[in-house]
Amino acid sequence: MSTPSPAERYARATSAQRHPETAAFAAMQRFTLDPFQIEGCESLEEGRSVLVAAPTGAGKTIVGEFAIHLAMTTPRDKAFYTTPMKALSNQKFRELVEVYGAENVGLLTGDTNINGNARIVVMTTEVLRNMLYASSSALRDLRFVVMDEVHYLADRFRGAVWEEVIIHLPADVRLVSLSATVSNAEEFGDWLDTVRGDTDIIVSETRPVPLEQHVLVRGDLLPLFDDRAGVATAQVNQELMRIRSANGRTFEQNRQAMQNRRSDGQHRRPHKGGQRPLRPAAARRAERIDRPEVIDLLARANLLPAIFFIFSRAGCDGAVQQVRRSGLRLTTAPERREIRELVEEHTRALPEEDLAALGFWEWRENLERGVAAHHAGLLPAFKEIVEELFRRKLVKVVFATETLALGINMPARTVVLEKLEKFNGEARVAITSGEYTQITGRAGRRGIDVEGHAVVQWTEGMDPQAVAALASRRTYPLNSSFRPTYNMAVNLIDQFGRSRAREILESSFAQFQADRAVVGLARQVKAAEESLAGYAAAMTCDRGDFAEYAEIRGSLSDLEKLNRKDATAPRAVRDARQRELQSLRRRMQRHPAHSCPDREQHARWAERHRKLKRQVDKMRSQIEARTGTVARVFDRVVEVLTELDYVRVEEDGTTVLTAAGRTMRRIYGERDLLVAESIRTGIWDRLDAPSLAALVCALVYEPRRDEAGAGERGLPRGAFRVALSETEALWQRLDDLEQDHRLPGSEPPAIGLSQAMYSWARGSLLDRVLLEADMAAGDFVRWAKQTIDLLDQLSLVADAPLASTARTALDAVRRGIVAYTAV
């Protein structure tokens, strides 16, 4: 590192005097803070909120940790750290406990409650939203809220929660918003400044560890770009373009010519200085090589640890088995002993019969080889072990789905993408530049690696230009997914009244974006209206009203096109059209403007006027539709609540909650209205605990798109069948009501997992339950925890006997692997 100049030393000293806490905090870190980190810390020290948008792995969380540091320099101030996922919350909790001690740090994730009144509390965003609506006493002395991964605000299902929190936090709470690099950070920052007050926008495009991009073509790692001066201006490696060729013939010719010859198999470290000499394209095979060979290549090039992104759970598990069958072992004997000790320590609390059902011993043996899978179907306890072993450099290769890219602290030296497309539930689609950025952002460990490496495996038909475009575009837009819910409506009305609630919703990011779009549209309309006036002047005719004449001509032209296009229409329809065509032709020929010698010149201007007028009318409709959209949806939600007697309009015009509305304030989730109505009508009161768990599971479970509809065979009989039938009928009535009020409605209850949840709540062994569920253990645990969350809500808001049954059912579900947590 170069010695700072006297001017630089003076600037640092001056800054340290103005920002003593930032200077003290920076001195505590293991590495020198980057300029964007210092800028964020200084803004917080000056009392402002911040939005920090930076690449994955750039160290955004340092700014959030500084907010916690500031809170802890005072006698009483609190700081909350929110994350979108329980796994991230657990990870952050452990990190903060190491710094501040267990007595000062708490964790709230719905199914885990540790030291919730601590001065530092890590929580999922939903927990904070619920605390705000409940006016929790834990909010007293709250000074900072860190919202990690705030770009989750765009999530279709959960994104609204982020906006609710941002809008409802007390005005004196400083907000630290940490986001991946988004293309509209300034727009989001402007909204934050509008709703939260002084907010500084800090954007960094720099990765602390540079990322090298490669394409793996048989046994060669070729640079994706020729020019290493910068990805944004770099040229695609011409060797890759020759391999592909303009129409793919060269690649095919290469494959045919070399199909009986073997590559020399030499493993090379990626070239450091642009393009290195290579064997001619015609002398190599370009098809992919087996995973063990790829791993061996990376190991020889000193590019491990690596994460292979496969986009398929089955693909991840199959990749581990492929490596296992190859006999490849990446660990030493001491490392294997350390792996076994850590695994035994973390799984000691799990019953042996559950471990057998989970294929534990084979899984552990794979870990001892240094390889593992990581996906949502894996038991959470197993995922945590994989993450810990990877961070300790004991597991060298992880095959993962893209969920691993979402903020979990598992940086690697190399990231490998086997394909650049994934199945989205309906079709195979190309990954977006945002997804590519998130995934490759895992590569390069700060303080360990000088550079990270992204490797894309060659596939037949690959276009290097398309890969380069993915690698060059670093940003993606952040768009609001906010929409009012029934629970949100009753909470807002209860706290602020209906009129003020509408104003609050109009301050959402969703409406902010819509209004900005309206401004742009209005500008376009204004410009178009000037053009329309010019067109109108140009088509003025001294013989008559040419606009009227042009309208007749336009109608005639449209009808002629329709007649040609719809030649198979019934005879009566075609006859009616012919009569209308004849009428329009007579009107056109009789019009005074028809005899104008400049008629066709006027007509050209008239046609331009007509087309532009249609565009203007369309834009005006868009403006009308977007203005006040969120408030209009809120009004429809309140209409449904009024019709069902959750809210009531008093004689003076004010809207108040009924007893049922006060109950709904504490019912959260997609099914808030259905749950509230089920409680009020008492249709679940006769259920026993396992049956209630099975029914609640049907409300939270979301079947896969390719999952066949489950019948009622195997489900408990008697009271359960009656309650299920009544719940489905109630859902249908509510769905009809929502459709009547132009609301989207919801999906019907899904009973595909209910039988397995019933068995689990009755104490059945894990292997039988997983067989009935026909799903991976991690998926079952996830749905079980969501079932627990709704049962917990019922135990708090329902009256006896439902409340006590819900508590019993909750305890019956929360056992074994469902109850396990590594925290």
SULHUBEL-V925409 format. One record per residue. RES is the residue in one small letter. OMEGA is omega in degrees with one decimal (none if undefined). Layout:
res=RES omega=OMEGA
res=RES omega=OMEGA
This chain:
res=m omega=-177.4
res=s omega=179.3
res=t omega=-179.0
res=p omega=178.7
res=s omega=177.0
res=p omega=-180.0
res=a omega=179.1
res=e omega=178.4
res=r omega=178.8
res=y omega=179.8
res=a omega=179.9
res=r omega=-179.7
res=a omega=178.6
res=t omega=178.6
res=s omega=180.0
res=a omega=177.6
res=q omega=-179.8
res=r omega=-175.9
res=h omega=-175.6
res=p omega=-179.0
res=e omega=176.7
res=t omega=180.0
res=a omega=-179.6
res=a omega=179.9
res=f omega=-179.7
res=a omega=-179.3
res=a omega=-179.5
res=m omega=-173.3
res=q omega=-178.4
res=r omega=-178.5
res=f omega=179.7
res=t omega=-178.6
res=l omega=176.9
res=d omega=-178.5
res=p omega=-178.2
res=f omega=177.1
res=q omega=178.5
res=i omega=179.3
res=e omega=178.6
res=g omega=179.7
res=c omega=-179.2
res=e omega=177.2
res=s omega=178.6
res=l omega=-179.6
res=e omega=178.2
res=e omega=173.3
res=g omega=-179.4
res=r omega=170.8
res=s omega=-179.9
res=v omega=165.3
res=l omega=179.0
res=v omega=177.7
res=a omega=-175.7
res=a omega=-178.5
res=p omega=174.9
res=t omega=177.8
res=g omega=-177.5
res=a omega=179.4
res=g omega=178.3
res=k omega=-172.9
res=t omega=176.6
res=i omega=-179.3
res=v omega=176.1
res=g omega=179.3
res=e omega=176.3
res=f omega=176.5
res=a omega=177.3
res=i omega=177.4
res=h omega=179.4
res=l omega=179.1
res=a omega=-175.3
res=m omega=174.7
res=t omega=178.3
res=t omega=-177.5
res=p omega=-169.5
res=r omega=-172.6
res=d omega=179.4
res=k omega=173.1
res=a omega=174.8
res=f omega=177.7
res=y omega=-175.9
res=t omega=177.5
res=t omega=-179.8
res=p omega=-174.1
res=m omega=179.0
res=k omega=180.0
res=a omega=177.3
res=l omega=177.8
res=s omega=179.3
res=n omega=-178.2
res=q omega=-179.1
res=k omega=177.5
res=f omega=-179.3
res=r omega=-179.5
res=e omega=-177.2
res=l omega=175.5
res=v omega=179.2
res=e omega=-177.1
res=v omega=-170.1
res=y omega=179.5
res=g omega=-175.9
res=a omega=-176.5
res=e omega=-176.0
res=n omega=-173.8
res=v omega=178.6
res=g omega=-179.3
res=l omega=176.6
res=l omega=-179.5
res=t omega=-178.7
res=g omega=179.6
res=d omega=177.2
res=t omega=179.1
res=n omega=-179.6
res=i omega=171.1
res=n omega=-172.9
res=g omega=179.4
res=n omega=179.8
res=a omega=179.6
res=r omega=173.9
res=i omega=179.3
res=v omega=174.5
res=v omega=-175.4
res=m omega=169.7
res=t omega=-174.3
res=t omega=179.1
res=e omega=180.0
res=v omega=179.3
res=l omega=176.9
res=r omega=-179.6
res=n omega=178.0
res=m omega=-179.6
res=l omega=-180.0
res=y omega=-179.5
res=a omega=-175.9
res=s omega=-176.1
res=s omega=177.4
res=s omega=179.4
res=a omega=179.3
res=l omega=179.5
res=r omega=180.0
res=d omega=177.8
res=l omega=-177.5
res=r omega=-177.7
res=f omega=168.4
res=v omega=175.7
res=v omega=177.5
res=m omega=-179.4
res=d omega=-179.7
res=e omega=-174.6
res=v omega=176.9
res=h omega=171.9
res=y omega=176.5
res=l omega=179.1
res=a omega=-177.7
res=d omega=-173.5
res=r omega=-173.8
res=f omega=-172.2
res=r omega=-171.7
res=g omega=-177.5
res=a omega=-177.7
res=v omega=180.0
res=w omega=-180.0
res=e omega=177.7
res=e omega=-179.7
res=v omega=-177.2
res=i omega=-178.3
res=i omega=-169.2
res=h omega=177.3
res=l omega=176.3
res=p omega=-172.2
res=a omega=-176.4
res=d omega=177.9
res=v omega=177.1
res=r omega=-175.4
res=l omega=175.4
res=v omega=-177.0
res=s omega=-177.6
res=l omega=-173.1
res=s omega=165.6
res=a omega=-179.3
res=t omega=178.3
res=v omega=-173.4
res=s omega=-179.7
res=n omega=179.9
res=a omega=-178.8
res=e omega=178.3
res=e omega=179.0
res=f omega=178.7
res=g omega=177.4
res=d omega=177.8
res=w omega=178.1
res=l omega=179.2
res=d omega=179.8
res=t omega=-173.8
res=v omega=-175.9
res=r omega=-174.1
res=g omega=-172.2
res=d omega=179.4
res=t omega=177.0
res=d omega=179.5
res=i omega=-177.0
res=i omega=-176.7
res=v omega=175.0
res=s omega=177.4
res=e omega=-171.4
res=t omega=170.4
res=r omega=178.4
res=p omega=176.3
res=v omega=-178.5
res=p omega=-177.6
res=l omega=175.3
res=e omega=-177.4
res=q omega=-178.5
res=h omega=168.6
res=v omega=179.7
res=l omega=179.2
res=v omega=-173.0
res=r omega=-176.3
res=g omega=-176.3
res=d omega=170.7
res=l omega=-178.3
res=l omega=175.0
res=p omega=176.3
res=l omega=-177.7
res=f omega=173.4
res=d omega=-173.1
res=d omega=-179.8
res=r omega=-177.4
res=a omega=-179.5
res=g omega=-175.8
res=v omega=-173.3
res=a omega=-177.4
res=t omega=-173.6
res=a omega=177.0
res=q omega=178.2
res=v omega=179.0
res=n omega=-176.4
res=q omega=176.3
res=e omega=177.2
res=l omega=179.8
res=m omega=178.3
res=r omega=178.6
res=i omega=-179.8
res=r omega=-172.9
res=s omega=-173.0
res=a omega=-176.8
res=n omega=176.4
res=g omega=-175.9
res=r omega=-177.2
res=t omega=179.0
res=f omega=-178.7
res=e omega=178.0
res=q omega=178.2
res=n omega=-176.0
res=r omega=-179.8
res=q omega=-176.5
res=a omega=-173.3
res=m omega=-171.4
res=q omega=179.7
res=n omega=179.9
res=r omega=-178.8
res=r omega=173.2
res=s omega=179.3
res=d omega=171.9
res=g omega=-179.7
res=q omega=179.2
res=h omega=-176.8
res=r omega=170.8
res=r omega=179.6
res=p omega=-177.9
res=h omega=-172.8
res=k omega=-170.8
res=g omega=-178.1
res=g omega=-174.6
res=q omega=177.9
res=r omega=177.7
res=p omega=-177.9
res=l omega=170.5
res=r omega=179.1
res=p omega=-178.3
res=a omega=-176.7
res=a omega=-177.6
res=a omega=-178.1
res=r omega=169.4
res=r omega=-173.9
res=a omega=-177.2
res=e omega=-176.3
res=r omega=177.0
res=i omega=-176.2
res=d omega=-177.3
res=r omega=178.4
res=p omega=177.7
res=e omega=178.1
res=v omega=180.0
res=i omega=179.3
res=d omega=177.4
res=l omega=-179.8
res=l omega=179.6
res=a omega=179.9
res=r omega=-179.5
res=a omega=180.0
res=n omega=-178.3
res=l omega=172.2
res=l omega=5.6
res=p omega=-176.3
res=a omega=172.7
res=i omega=175.2
res=f omega=176.7
res=f omega=-172.0
res=i omega=176.7
res=f omega=178.9
res=s omega=178.7
res=r omega=180.0
res=a omega=177.8
res=g omega=178.3
res=c omega=-179.9
res=d omega=179.1
res=g omega=178.8
res=a omega=177.5
res=v omega=179.8
res=q omega=178.6
res=q omega=178.0
res=v omega=179.5
res=r omega=-179.0
res=r omega=-178.9
res=s omega=-178.4
res=g omega=-178.4
res=l omega=177.7
res=r omega=-173.0
res=l omega=-173.6
res=t omega=173.8
res=t omega=179.2
res=a omega=177.0
res=p omega=178.8
res=e omega=179.3
res=r omega=177.8
res=r omega=-179.7
res=e omega=177.9
res=i omega=-177.9
res=r omega=-179.7
res=e omega=-179.0
res=l omega=179.6
res=v omega=-179.4
res=e omega=179.3
res=e omega=-175.1
res=h omega=-176.2
res=t omega=-176.2
res=r omega=-175.3
res=a omega=-177.7
res=l omega=178.9
res=p omega=-176.4
res=e omega=179.7
res=e omega=175.4
res=d omega=179.0
res=l omega=178.9
res=a omega=-179.8
res=a omega=-176.5
res=l omega=-177.5
res=g omega=-171.0
res=f omega=-170.3
res=w omega=176.2
res=e omega=178.2
res=w omega=179.7
res=r omega=179.4
res=e omega=176.8
res=n omega=176.6
res=l omega=-178.9
res=e omega=172.9
res=r omega=-179.8
res=g omega=-179.7
res=v omega=-179.4
res=a omega=170.4
res=a omega=177.2
res=h omega=179.1
res=h omega=-173.5
res=a omega=179.4
res=g omega=-179.3
res=l omega=176.6
res=l omega=-178.8
res=p omega=179.1
res=a omega=-179.9
res=f omega=178.1
res=k omega=179.8
res=e omega=178.8
res=i omega=178.3
res=v omega=-179.6
res=e omega=-179.2
res=e omega=-179.7
res=l omega=179.0
res=f omega=178.3
res=r omega=179.4
res=r omega=179.7
res=k omega=177.3
res=l omega=168.9
res=v omega=-171.9
res=k omega=-176.5
res=v omega=176.3
res=v omega=173.9
res=f omega=-168.4
res=a omega=167.0
res=t omega=-173.2
res=e omega=179.2
res=t omega=179.8
res=l omega=-176.7
res=a omega=-171.1
res=l omega=167.7
res=g omega=-179.9
res=i omega=-176.0
res=n omega=176.6
res=m omega=-180.0
res=p omega=-179.8
res=a omega=172.2
res=r omega=-174.7
res=t omega=171.2
res=v omega=-179.3
res=v omega=174.3
res=l omega=-179.4
res=e omega=178.0
res=k omega=178.1
res=l omega=176.0
res=e omega=179.6
res=k omega=178.9
res=f omega=-177.0
res=n omega=-177.5
res=g omega=-179.9
res=e omega=-177.4
res=a omega=174.8
res=r omega=-177.9
res=v omega=177.4
res=a omega=176.0
res=i omega=-178.6
res=t omega=177.4
res=s omega=177.0
res=g omega=178.0
res=e omega=178.2
res=y omega=-179.9
res=t omega=179.3
res=q omega=-175.7
res=i omega=-177.5
res=t omega=176.3
res=g omega=176.5
res=r omega=-172.8
res=a omega=177.3
res=g omega=-176.1
res=r omega=-177.9
res=r omega=-179.1
res=g omega=-179.1
res=i omega=-175.2
res=d omega=173.0
res=v omega=178.3
res=e omega=172.7
res=g omega=-177.1
res=h omega=172.6
res=a omega=-177.2
res=v omega=175.1
res=v omega=179.6
res=q omega=179.1
res=w omega=172.1
res=t omega=-178.2
res=e omega=-178.6
res=g omega=-179.0
res=m omega=177.0
res=d omega=-179.9
res=p omega=178.4
res=q omega=179.0
res=a omega=177.1
res=v omega=179.7
res=a omega=178.0
res=a omega=176.6
res=l omega=-176.4
res=a omega=-175.8
res=s omega=-178.6
res=r omega=-174.4
res=r omega=-169.6
res=t omega=173.1
res=y omega=-173.5
res=p omega=176.0
res=l omega=-178.3
res=n omega=-176.9
res=s omega=174.1
res=s omega=-172.4
res=f omega=171.5
res=r omega=179.7
res=p omega=175.9
res=t omega=179.6
res=y omega=178.8
res=n omega=178.6
res=m omega=-176.9
res=a omega=-177.4
res=v omega=177.8
res=n omega=179.6
res=l omega=179.5
res=i omega=-179.3
res=d omega=-175.4
res=q omega=-169.6
res=f omega=-171.9
res=g omega=-172.0
res=r omega=-176.6
res=s omega=179.3
res=r omega=178.2
res=a omega=178.0
res=r omega=180.0
res=e omega=179.7
res=i omega=-179.3
res=l omega=177.6
res=e omega=175.7
res=s omega=-179.9
res=s omega=177.7
res=f omega=177.9
res=a omega=-179.5
res=q omega=177.3
res=f omega=178.6
res=q omega=179.6
res=a omega=-179.5
res=d omega=177.2
res=r omega=177.3
res=a omega=178.5
res=v omega=179.0
res=v omega=178.6
res=g omega=179.0
res=l omega=-179.7
res=a omega=177.4
res=r omega=178.4
res=q omega=179.2
res=v omega=-179.2
res=k omega=179.1
res=a omega=-179.4
res=a omega=-179.7
res=e omega=175.9
res=e omega=178.0
res=s omega=179.1
res=l omega=178.8
res=a omega=178.4
res=g omega=177.8
res=y omega=-179.1
res=a omega=179.0
res=a omega=-176.9
res=a omega=-177.9
res=m omega=178.3
res=t omega=-175.4
res=c omega=-178.9
res=d omega=179.8
res=r omega=-176.4
res=g omega=-178.5
res=d omega=-176.1
res=f omega=177.4
res=a omega=177.9
res=e omega=178.3
res=y omega=-179.3
res=a omega=179.6
res=e omega=178.1
res=i omega=178.6
res=r omega=-179.4
res=g omega=178.9
res=s omega=178.6
res=l omega=179.8
res=s omega=-179.6
res=d omega=-177.7
res=l omega=177.4
res=e omega=178.0
res=k omega=180.0
res=l omega=-178.6
res=n omega=178.2
res=r omega=-176.5
res=k omega=-174.5
res=d omega=-175.7
res=a omega=-177.8
res=t omega=-180.0
res=a omega=178.6
res=p omega=-175.6
res=r omega=-178.2
res=a omega=179.5
res=v omega=-179.3
res=r omega=178.5
res=d omega=179.9
res=a omega=178.6
res=r omega=179.6
res=q omega=178.7
res=r omega=179.8
res=e omega=177.9
res=l omega=179.6
res=q omega=179.4
res=s omega=-179.8
res=l omega=178.8
res=r omega=179.5
res=r omega=179.8
res=r omega=-178.9
res=m omega=-177.2
res=q omega=-179.5
res=r omega=-176.4
res=h omega=-178.2
res=p omega=-176.8
res=a omega=-177.3
res=h omega=-177.6
res=s omega=-178.3
res=c omega=179.6
res=p omega=178.9
res=d omega=-173.1
res=r omega=-175.3
res=e omega=175.4
res=q omega=175.4
res=h omega=-175.2
res=a omega=178.3
res=r omega=177.0
res=w omega=179.8
res=a omega=179.1
res=e omega=175.9
res=r omega=178.8
res=h omega=-177.2
res=r omega=-180.0
res=k omega=-179.6
res=l omega=179.6
res=k omega=177.7
res=r omega=178.6
res=q omega=179.8
res=v omega=178.8
res=d omega=178.5
res=k omega=179.4
res=m omega=178.4
res=r omega=176.8
res=s omega=178.1
res=q omega=178.0
res=i omega=-179.2
res=e omega=-178.0
res=a omega=-175.0
res=r omega=-177.2
res=t omega=178.3
res=g omega=-175.4
res=t omega=-176.6
res=v omega=179.9
res=a omega=178.5
res=r omega=176.8
res=v omega=177.1
res=f omega=179.3
res=d omega=179.4
res=r omega=177.0
res=v omega=179.9
res=v omega=176.9
res=e omega=177.4
res=v omega=-179.5
res=l omega=178.8
res=t omega=-179.2
res=e omega=-179.7
res=l omega=176.6
res=d omega=169.1
res=y omega=172.0
res=v omega=-177.5
res=r omega=177.4
res=v omega=-178.8
res=e omega=-178.6
res=e omega=179.9
res=d omega=176.8
res=g omega=179.7
res=t omega=179.0
res=t omega=-178.3
res=v omega=178.4
res=l omega=169.6
res=t omega=177.5
res=a omega=178.4
res=a omega=178.1
res=g omega=178.3
res=r omega=175.0
res=t omega=-176.9
res=m omega=-179.8
res=r omega=-174.9
res=r omega=176.4
res=i omega=-174.7
res=y omega=175.8
res=g omega=-176.9
res=e omega=-173.8
res=r omega=-172.1
res=d omega=-177.6
res=l omega=179.9
res=l omega=178.9
res=v omega=-179.2
res=a omega=179.2
res=e omega=178.8
res=s omega=176.5
res=i omega=-174.7
res=r omega=-178.1
res=t omega=175.6
res=g omega=-174.3
res=i omega=177.9
res=w omega=-171.0
res=d omega=-174.4
res=r omega=-177.5
res=l omega=169.8
res=d omega=-172.3
res=a omega=179.3
res=p omega=179.9
res=s omega=178.2
res=l omega=176.8
res=a omega=-179.6
res=a omega=-178.6
res=l omega=177.9
res=v omega=177.0
res=c omega=179.6
res=a omega=179.9
res=l omega=-178.5
res=v omega=-173.8
res=y omega=176.3
res=e omega=-178.1
res=p omega=174.5
res=r omega=-176.5
res=r omega=-178.8
res=d omega=-176.6
res=e omega=178.5
res=a omega=178.1
res=g omega=-177.1
res=a omega=173.8
res=g omega=-177.1
res=e omega=179.2
res=r omega=179.6
res=g omega=179.1
res=l omega=179.0
res=p omega=-178.6
res=r omega=175.6
res=g omega=-173.0
res=a omega=-178.6
res=f omega=-178.4
res=r omega=179.4
res=v omega=-178.6
res=a omega=179.0
res=l omega=179.5
res=s omega=-179.8
res=e omega=178.6
res=t omega=178.7
res=e omega=177.9
res=a omega=178.0
res=l omega=177.6
res=w omega=-178.2
res=q omega=179.1
res=r omega=-179.9
res=l omega=179.4
res=d omega=177.0
res=d omega=-179.6
res=l omega=179.3
res=e omega=178.0
res=q omega=178.7
res=d omega=-178.2
res=h omega=176.2
res=r omega=172.7
res=l omega=-170.8
res=p omega=-178.3
res=g omega=-176.0
res=s omega=177.6
res=e omega=178.3
res=p omega=175.7
res=p omega=-177.0
res=a omega=-172.5
res=i omega=-174.7
res=g omega=-178.1
res=l omega=-172.0
res=s omega=-179.6
res=q omega=-179.9
res=a omega=179.5
res=m omega=176.2
res=y omega=179.7
res=s omega=-179.5
res=w omega=-180.0
res=a omega=176.6
res=r omega=174.9
res=g omega=-180.0
res=s omega=179.3
res=l omega=-174.7
res=l omega=-176.2
res=d omega=178.0
res=r omega=-177.5
res=v omega=179.5
res=l omega=176.3
res=l omega=177.8
res=e omega=-177.8
res=a omega=-176.2
res=d omega=178.8
res=m omega=179.8
res=a omega=-177.4
res=a omega=-179.3
res=g omega=177.8
res=d omega=179.9
res=f omega=179.9
res=v omega=-179.4
res=r omega=179.6
res=w omega=177.3
res=a omega=-179.8
res=k omega=175.2
res=q omega=174.3
res=t omega=177.9
res=i omega=-178.0
res=d omega=179.6
res=l omega=175.4
res=l omega=178.5
res=d omega=177.3
res=q omega=179.1
res=l omega=-178.2
res=s omega=-177.5
res=l omega=-172.8
res=v omega=-176.5
res=a omega=173.7
res=d omega=173.6
res=a omega=3.9
res=p omega=-173.6
res=l omega=-177.3
res=a omega=-178.6
res=s omega=176.2
res=t omega=179.0
res=a omega=179.3
res=r omega=178.1
res=t omega=179.4
res=a omega=179.0
res=l omega=179.6
res=d omega=-179.3
res=a omega=179.6
res=v omega=-176.1
res=r omega=178.1
res=r omega=175.6
res=g omega=-176.2
res=i omega=178.3
res=v omega=-178.0
res=a omega=-173.9
res=y omega=168.8
res=t omega=-178.0
res=a omega=-177.2
res=v omega=none
